Amino acid sequence: MADTALATRATGASDRAVPRRGGSRLSWFGMPVLLAVILGATYLWVGSLELDTIERRTLNAEQLTRSTLEHLHMTAVSTAIVIVLAIPLGVLLSRPFARPVVPAVLGVANIGQGVPSFGLITIVILWTSLGFWPMIIGLVACSMLPILRNTMVGLEQVDRTAVKASRGMGMSPLQVLLRVELPLAFPVMIAGIRTALIINVGTATLGTFFGQGGLGFIVYNGITLNRTPVLITGVVLVSALALLVDYLAGALGRLLAPRGL
Amino acid sequence: MTFTEYLTRNYDNLLELGLEHLNLVLISMGIALVVGLPLGIVAHRNKLLRNPILSTAGFFLTLPSLALFAIFIPVFGIGAPPAVAALSLYALLPIVSNTATGLASVSPAVVKASQGMGMTGYQRLLRVELPLAWPVILTGIRVSTQVVVGIAAIAALVGGPGLGTEIFRGLRSQGNASAPNLVYGGTLGVIVLALLLDAAFVLIRRLTISRGIR
């Protein structure tokens, strides 16, 4: 899975396409402009071609819209579920009473990194059936680790003295968690969520092999029908979607970040 | 057929697919190293190029893997070459960013001292900076390798070689009694390969990290 490298990137210092708050205009608008140019150029190029009937069967507004919506649906549902599951679990595992099980969880998580997403989803499908929800379970399983790990790491690196100080001010453990630890862990946690989002956009591309459509359908049609315009359209659409989602998640993370950080 | 029976009967086949998979990973990593190490050095030395280089490498990692595999099919045709091209690009970011980070973490005092000893820029890089940055760079290479081993399973979907073909075969024969075995076999093979490569890195670490900083 790509999550280790993505996590390296997400926590890395300066490779952002997304600007810091108050960053220059270029850094705020660079990615949307780039995407608009690439999508526009593809549209003009495909529009200028004489499409044969096979190509037209895939390259029409209806099919492209449907595939994009299917893709977004898979991505949104799986990411929402993984956030709801992994963040509370990460918080629980970072509490003192969970300390004995943490090494075991991290060990399983490390082996989990080596599991290929394609194999994992196929196994889930074999155990259940072809369908939307089995696909979602597969996606959730693939993107669980980065959010879980980043929540744990984020909470772990919170300055102990800050926690002690808030306890000293009379806050209850729950208040400390909600008002001190979670806000301080926010940047690392949001990086994990962003990573999970990218994994889900990318892995949802495999949905077509499990009867779930998505933009992978366009790409794979382009390959099997040996039609380059179809292939390029699919690749451009799914890549633009991934980059846009990544950009939006990054921008949102910066806007929502606690002011003091 | 139970999974153990499948394993004993298809041992040869799985081993061969595993070697194909390993081959795919090693070739892609080789290309990524030849391209990534110099890019990392440039990113460290040239502040202007640093961000463009790192964001370009990060850009590839954001793209869905199937898309990156597919885009090279019009260029190279179906099979191993588009897979190698895509995997090399995926492997780039951890190598480049860790090379730049590792070099940046070398103490300026040490760099000054080597200048004082009359080393040229090239000597300084090869004999002082790179050996000191090597543990960080090696971690990047290791992360890249893990990523590539997993994603290489998708190569099968674009007609490439490797353990992914076994998973894909199982998927296509879904409903068949032997289908789960094929999928388990392919998936397990990838996990085992990932663990073996990780173990290899422990050895490489011991052998290649300069004795003074071990």
HADDOCK unambig.tbl for C-alpha pairs under 7 A between the chains (distance, minus, plus):
assign (segid A and resid 1 and name CA) (segid B and resid 147 and name CA) 5.56 0.50 0.50
assign (segid A and resid 1 and name CA) (segid B and resid 150 and name CA) 5.30 0.50 0.50
assign (segid A and resid 1 and name CA) (segid B and resid 151 and name CA) 6.45 0.50 0.50
assign (segid A and resid 2 and name CA) (segid B and resid 147 and name CA) 5.06 0.50 0.50
assign (segid A and resid 4 and name CA) (segid B and resid 143 and name CA) 6.72 0.50 0.50
assign (segid A and resid 5 and name CA) (segid B and resid 94 and name CA) 6.14 0.50 0.50
assign (segid A and resid 5 and name CA) (segid B and resid 143 and name CA) 6.30 0.50 0.50
assign (segid A and resid 5 and name CA) (segid B and resid 144 and name CA) 6.85 0.50 0.50
assign (segid A and resid 5 and name CA) (segid B and resid 147 and name CA) 6.92 0.50 0.50
assign (segid A and resid 14 and name CA) (segid B and resid 51 and name CA) 6.93 0.50 0.50
assign (segid A and resid 15 and name CA) (segid B and resid 51 and name CA) 5.88 0.50 0.50
assign (segid A and resid 15 and name CA) (segid B and resid 54 and name CA) 5.30 0.50 0.50
assign (segid A and resid 15 and name CA) (segid B and resid 55 and name CA) 4.96 0.50 0.50
assign (segid A and resid 16 and name CA) (segid B and resid 55 and name CA) 6.39 0.50 0.50
assign (segid A and resid 17 and name CA) (segid B and resid 55 and name CA) 6.58 0.50 0.50
assign (segid A and resid 114 and name CA) (segid B and resid 146 and name CA) 6.70 0.50 0.50
assign (segid A and resid 114 and name CA) (segid B and resid 150 and name CA) 6.20 0.50 0.50
assign (segid A and resid 114 and name CA) (segid B and resid 191 and name CA) 5.16 0.50 0.50
assign (segid A and resid 114 and name CA) (segid B and resid 194 and name CA) 5.70 0.50 0.50
assign (segid A and resid 115 and name CA) (segid B and resid 150 and name CA) 6.55 0.50 0.50
assign (segid A and resid 115 and name CA) (segid B and resid 187 and name CA) 6.88 0.50 0.50
assign (segid A and resid 115 and name CA) (segid B and resid 190 and name CA) 6.97 0.50 0.50
assign (segid A and resid 115 and name CA) (segid B and resid 191 and name CA) 5.55 0.50 0.50
assign (segid A and resid 116 and name CA) (segid B and resid 150 and name CA) 4.54 0.50 0.50
assign (segid A and resid 116 and name CA) (segid B and resid 151 and name CA) 6.64 0.50 0.50
assign (segid A and resid 116 and name CA) (segid B and resid 153 and name CA) 6.60 0.50 0.50
assign (segid A and resid 116 and name CA) (segid B and resid 187 and name CA) 6.63 0.50 0.50
assign (segid A and resid 116 and name CA) (segid B and resid 190 and name CA) 6.93 0.50 0.50
assign (segid A and resid 118 and name CA) (segid B and resid 153 and name CA) 6.98 0.50 0.50
assign (segid A and resid 118 and name CA) (segid B and resid 154 and name CA) 6.66 0.50 0.50
assign (segid A and resid 119 and name CA) (segid B and resid 167 and name CA) 6.19 0.50 0.50
assign (segid A and resid 119 and name CA) (segid B and resid 183 and name CA) 6.50 0.50 0.50
assign (segid A and resid 119 and name CA) (segid B and resid 187 and name CA) 5.22 0.50 0.50
assign (segid A and resid 122 and name CA) (segid B and resid 171 and name CA) 6.55 0.50 0.50
assign (segid A and resid 123 and name CA) (segid B and resid 183 and name CA) 6.79 0.50 0.50
assign (segid A and resid 126 and name CA) (segid B and resid 180 and name CA) 6.77 0.50 0.50
assign (segid A and resid 198 and name CA) (segid B and resid 62 and name CA) 6.51 0.50 0.50
assign (segid A and resid 201 and name CA) (segid B and resid 64 and name CA) 6.99 0.50 0.50
assign (segid A and resid 202 and name CA) (segid B and resid 63 and name CA) 6.88 0.50 0.50
assign (segid A and resid 202 and name CA) (segid B and resid 64 and name CA) 3.94 0.50 0.50
assign (segid A and resid 202 and name CA) (segid B and resid 65 and name CA) 6.37 0.50 0.50
assign (segid A and resid 203 and name CA) (segid B and resid 64 and name CA) 6.99 0.50 0.50
assign (segid A and resid 205 and name CA) (segid B and resid 64 and name CA) 6.98 0.50 0.50
assign (segid A and resid 205 and name CA) (segid B and resid 66 and name CA) 6.76 0.50 0.50
assign (segid A and resid 228 and name CA) (segid B and resid 74 and name CA) 6.53 0.50 0.50
assign (segid A and resid 232 and name CA) (segid B and resid 71 and name CA) 6.78 0.50 0.50
assign (segid A and resid 235 and name CA) (segid B and resid 67 and name CA) 4.89 0.50 0.50
assign (segid A and resid 235 and name CA) (segid B and resid 71 and name CA) 6.69 0.50 0.50
assign (segid A and resid 239 and name CA) (segid B and resid 63 and name CA) 5.27 0.50 0.50
assign (segid A and resid 239 and name CA) (segid B and resid 64 and name CA) 6.38 0.50 0.50
assign (segid A and resid 239 and name CA) (segid B and resid 67 and name CA) 6.97 0.50 0.50
assign (segid A and resid 242 and name CA) (segid B and resid 62 and name CA) 6.56 0.50 0.50
assign (segid A and resid 242 and name CA) (segid B and resid 63 and name CA) 6.24 0.50 0.50
assign (segid A and resid 243 and name CA) (segid B and resid 62 and name CA) 6.52 0.50 0.50
